Amino acid sequence: MPSTHINFERKDSLAVITLNRPESRNALTPEMVADLGRIIGDCARPEVRAVMITGTQGAFCAGADVKDFVDSLETGGAEGLSGRLRQLADSLHRDVVMGIRRLEKPVVAAVNGVAAGAGFSLSLCCDLRVASADARFIMAYAGIGCTADGGSTYMLPRMVGLGKAMEIYMASQPIGAEYARELGLVNQVCPSENFDRHALELATRLAQGPTLAYGKVKGLFEDSLGASLEDQLNAETAAISGIVHTGDFQEGVKAFTQKRMPWFQGR
């Protein structure tokens, strides 16, 4: 089913998801969140080997549409808005955040401009973040007296530490791309004029990589946050003994001994 404000494109084995509501800097509506969750779920298909999420016209995502909050508050009062926000957060968390974290393949956030509020959170739950030099990151929640969502209270402290995470939330000020890289929020920063090409090349390389190994290691990293060392070592043993049965592993070791580049097929 097509989406009004989210574009989906397949470039061979790479899925490109583009938030397309430029008049609001790609701010999320409940319908967009539902569509995004559905599209992410569709990316679990084996023919998709990597995913890139980006935005249109110089913005990644300005977060949830606050104008919609005001309308709901005026028509349904605090109780009406509370119920609407609960539904929105449930959909964002269940279908989008957990959808991305459960995808057994790399997900790249190509942050081409502002990433605020839930847009900031959306970038954090991706596996890699590449940013344009013009990109800006801001939690924004404190600016409207709101608590944070979208998994940012889980991901952000693990990336920058508790103290810095609290500072970023309370300050509610933009963080430039280079400082975001220094903090560990961003993996790479690219000149704005080359950004689209660079981000696409990075995501395409991942889509041509050993998809099953990427997925297994993504799961290992995820589970390590709550595991003991012994449990993690046992999980590593199970993963490395199982990966031997994949065609990509067998191709990889053969290519290594033959001193050539491997040709991975994602199986």
PLY file of the C-alpha trace (Angstrom):
ply
format ascii 1.0
element vertex 267
property float x
property float y
property float z
element edge 266
property int vertex1
property int vertex2
end_header
0.00 0.00 0.00
1.55 3.39 -0.98
2.11 6.10 1.61
1.28 9.79 1.13
4.29 11.14 3.02
6.84 8.32 2.92
8.62 7.27 -0.25
9.96 3.74 -0.63
12.43 2.70 -3.29
14.40 -0.47 -3.94
17.89 -0.05 -5.38
18.77 -3.70 -5.97
19.13 -5.12 -2.44
19.04 -1.71 -0.72
15.74 -0.29 0.56
15.61 3.51 0.69
12.92 5.04 2.94
12.44 8.79 2.55
10.27 10.89 4.84
8.49 13.28 2.50
6.56 16.03 4.23
8.82 18.97 3.48
6.35 21.70 4.43
6.81 20.62 8.09
10.45 19.47 7.82
9.16 15.90 7.67
7.42 16.07 11.06
5.68 12.80 11.90
1.92 12.37 11.90
0.26 9.27 13.36
-0.40 8.10 9.79
3.27 8.49 8.90
4.35 6.53 11.96
1.96 3.71 11.02
3.20 3.72 7.42
6.83 3.81 8.51
6.29 0.83 10.80
4.61 -1.11 8.01
7.39 -0.33 5.54
10.09 -1.30 8.03
8.26 -4.58 8.58
8.28 -5.19 4.83
12.07 -4.73 4.84
12.41 -8.02 6.73
12.13 -9.76 3.35
15.36 -11.58 2.45
15.75 -9.71 -0.83
16.33 -6.52 1.21
19.84 -6.64 2.64
20.20 -3.10 4.04
17.95 -0.13 4.73
18.61 3.61 4.54
16.26 6.15 6.15
16.49 9.81 5.16
14.36 12.90 4.59
13.55 15.31 1.78
14.61 18.88 1.08
17.29 19.45 3.68
15.56 17.95 6.71
15.70 14.50 8.27
12.75 14.68 10.66
11.57 17.49 12.93
9.89 15.04 15.33
6.18 14.69 15.97
3.83 17.35 14.61
3.26 19.65 17.61
0.48 21.48 15.77
-1.48 18.24 15.94
-0.95 18.24 19.73
-2.50 21.70 20.01
-5.49 20.70 17.90
-6.06 17.59 20.01
-5.73 19.59 23.23
-8.29 22.14 22.09
-10.81 19.57 20.88
-10.39 16.75 23.39
-8.66 18.34 26.37
-5.77 16.80 28.26
-7.40 13.37 28.39
-7.93 13.33 24.65
-4.36 14.35 23.92
-3.02 11.87 26.47
-4.77 9.02 24.70
-3.58 10.21 21.30
0.03 10.47 22.49
-0.16 7.02 24.05
-1.31 5.54 20.74
1.36 7.46 18.82
4.13 6.40 21.21
2.96 2.78 21.20
3.05 2.68 17.40
6.42 4.45 17.22
7.95 2.15 19.80
6.42 -1.16 18.78
6.52 -0.87 15.01
9.30 1.60 14.23
11.92 1.44 16.99
11.59 -2.27 17.72
11.05 -2.92 14.02
14.44 -1.40 13.26
16.19 -3.11 16.16
14.75 -6.51 15.16
15.72 -6.23 11.49
18.55 -8.68 10.97
20.33 -6.34 8.58
22.00 -2.93 8.76
19.86 0.21 8.99
21.54 3.54 8.17
20.17 6.95 9.15
21.24 9.44 6.48
20.73 12.67 8.42
20.62 15.41 5.82
19.38 18.24 8.05
17.53 18.77 11.31
16.82 15.69 13.45
14.69 16.88 16.36
12.60 15.18 19.01
11.32 11.87 17.69
13.46 12.47 14.59
16.54 12.53 16.81
15.30 9.35 18.48
14.68 7.73 15.08
18.29 8.35 14.09
19.59 6.90 17.38
17.78 3.59 16.94
19.44 2.99 13.55
22.66 1.00 13.41
24.77 3.71 11.77
24.33 7.45 11.39
25.94 9.44 8.61
25.34 13.17 8.70
25.58 16.08 6.35
27.80 18.92 7.56
24.56 20.94 7.76
22.83 18.41 10.04
21.64 19.46 13.46
20.50 17.22 16.32
18.20 18.43 19.10
16.14 16.51 21.63
13.61 19.39 21.74
11.32 17.62 24.23
12.21 19.87 27.18
11.44 22.91 25.05
7.74 21.99 25.17
7.84 20.56 28.71
7.69 16.99 27.43
9.43 13.77 28.39
11.51 11.97 25.78
10.40 8.95 23.76
11.37 6.95 20.69
13.92 4.93 22.65
16.17 7.95 23.21
16.25 7.44 27.01
17.68 3.97 26.30
20.02 4.66 23.38
21.40 8.08 24.28
22.91 7.24 27.72
24.58 4.18 26.20
26.19 6.34 23.51
27.28 9.37 25.52
26.89 8.48 29.22
24.21 9.42 31.74
25.48 12.91 32.55
25.89 14.01 28.93
22.52 12.47 27.99
20.81 14.49 30.72
22.62 17.62 29.60
21.50 17.12 25.99
17.89 16.66 27.14
17.82 19.64 29.50
19.72 22.04 27.24
17.33 21.41 24.34
19.85 23.13 22.06
21.03 22.11 18.56
24.15 19.96 18.30
26.16 20.47 15.13
27.26 17.55 12.99
30.96 17.66 13.94
30.24 17.87 17.66
27.72 15.04 17.27
30.51 12.96 15.74
32.84 13.81 18.63
30.15 12.71 21.09
29.66 9.41 19.26
26.17 10.24 18.02
27.31 10.16 14.40
29.67 7.76 12.63
30.57 9.99 9.69
30.13 13.61 8.62
30.16 14.46 4.92
30.21 17.74 2.98
26.68 18.79 2.14
27.29 18.88 -1.61
28.40 15.22 -1.65
26.13 13.92 1.08
23.44 12.12 -0.90
25.98 10.25 -3.01
28.17 9.34 -0.05
25.26 8.09 2.08
23.92 6.01 -0.79
27.35 4.51 -1.48
27.76 3.56 2.18
24.32 1.93 2.37
24.88 0.15 -0.95
28.16 -1.34 0.29
26.34 -2.67 3.34
23.62 -4.13 1.10
26.35 -6.04 -0.74
27.93 -7.38 2.46
27.50 -10.58 4.49
23.92 -9.88 5.54
23.45 -12.87 7.83
26.66 -12.12 9.72
25.66 -8.47 10.07
22.32 -9.53 11.49
23.81 -12.01 13.95
26.34 -9.48 15.26
23.62 -6.83 15.54
21.69 -9.25 17.74
24.80 -10.09 19.78
25.49 -6.43 20.45
21.85 -5.84 21.38
21.71 -8.78 23.79
25.09 -7.93 25.36
23.59 -4.92 27.14
21.78 -7.20 29.56
23.95 -10.32 29.47
26.72 -11.65 31.69
30.12 -12.24 30.13
29.61 -16.00 30.31
26.22 -15.82 28.61
27.63 -13.53 25.93
30.55 -15.87 25.25
28.15 -18.79 24.90
26.06 -16.76 22.48
29.17 -15.94 20.45
30.08 -19.62 20.32
26.62 -20.55 19.05
26.67 -17.77 16.44
30.13 -18.50 15.06
29.51 -22.23 14.83
26.20 -21.61 13.05
27.51 -19.03 10.57
29.76 -21.70 9.05
26.72 -23.13 7.28
26.05 -19.91 5.33
27.13 -19.46 1.75
28.59 -16.04 2.56
30.97 -17.43 5.17
32.11 -20.19 2.86
32.61 -17.67 0.05
34.43 -15.32 2.42
37.05 -17.79 3.59
37.62 -19.06 0.06
38.06 -15.51 -1.24
40.50 -14.75 1.58
42.73 -17.72 0.78
42.50 -16.96 -2.96
43.42 -13.30 -2.36
40.32 -11.89 -4.08
37.30 -9.86 -3.09
34.39 -11.99 -1.80
31.04 -11.97 -3.58
28.43 -12.07 -0.84
24.83 -12.90 -1.73
23.13 -12.56 1.64
22.63 -16.24 2.26
0 1
1 2
2 3
3 4
4 5
5 6
6 7
7 8
8 9
9 10
10 11
11 12
12 13
13 14
14 15
15 16
16 17
17 18
18 19
19 20
20 21
21 22
22 23
23 24
24 25
25 26
26 27
27 28
28 29
29 30
30 31
31 32
32 33
33 34
34 35
35 36
36 37
37 38
38 39
39 40
40 41
41 42
42 43
43 44
44 45
45 46
46 47
47 48
48 49
49 50
50 51
51 52
52 53
53 54
54 55
55 56
56 57
57 58
58 59
59 60
60 61
61 62
62 63
63 64
64 65
65 66
66 67
67 68
68 69
69 70
70 71
71 72
72 73
73 74
74 75
75 76
76 77
77 78
78 79
79 80
80 81
81 82
82 83
83 84
84 85
85 86
86 87
87 88
88 89
89 90
90 91
91 92
92 93
93 94
94 95
95 96
96 97
97 98
98 99
99 100
100 101
101 102
102 103
103 104
104 105
105 106
106 107
107 108
108 109
109 110
110 111
111 112
112 113
113 114
114 115
115 116
116 117
117 118
118 119
119 120
120 121
121 122
122 123
123 124
124 125
125 126
126 127
127 128
128 129
129 130
130 131
131 132
132 133
133 134
134 135
135 136
136 137
137 138
138 139
139 140
140 141
141 142
142 143
143 144
144 145
145 146
146 147
147 148
148 149
149 150
150 151
151 152
152 153
153 154
154 155
155 156
156 157
157 158
158 159
159 160
160 161
161 162
162 163
163 164
164 165
165 166
166 167
167 168
168 169
169 170
170 171
171 172
172 173
173 174
174 175
175 176
176 177
177 178
178 179
179 180
180 181
181 182
182 183
183 184
184 185
185 186
186 187
187 188
188 189
189 190
190 191
191 192
192 193
193 194
194 195
195 196
196 197
197 198
198 199
199 200
200 201
201 202
202 203
203 204
204 205
205 206
206 207
207 208
208 209
209 210
210 211
211 212
212 213
213 214
214 215
215 216
216 217
217 218
218 219
219 220
220 221
221 222
222 223
223 224
224 225
225 226
226 227
227 228
228 229
229 230
230 231
231 232
232 233
233 234
234 235
235 236
236 237
237 238
238 239
239 240
240 241
241 242
242 243
243 244
244 245
245 246
246 247
247 248
248 249
249 250
250 251
251 252
252 253
253 254
254 255
255 256
256 257
257 258
258 259
259 260
260 261
261 262
262 263
263 264
264 265
265 266
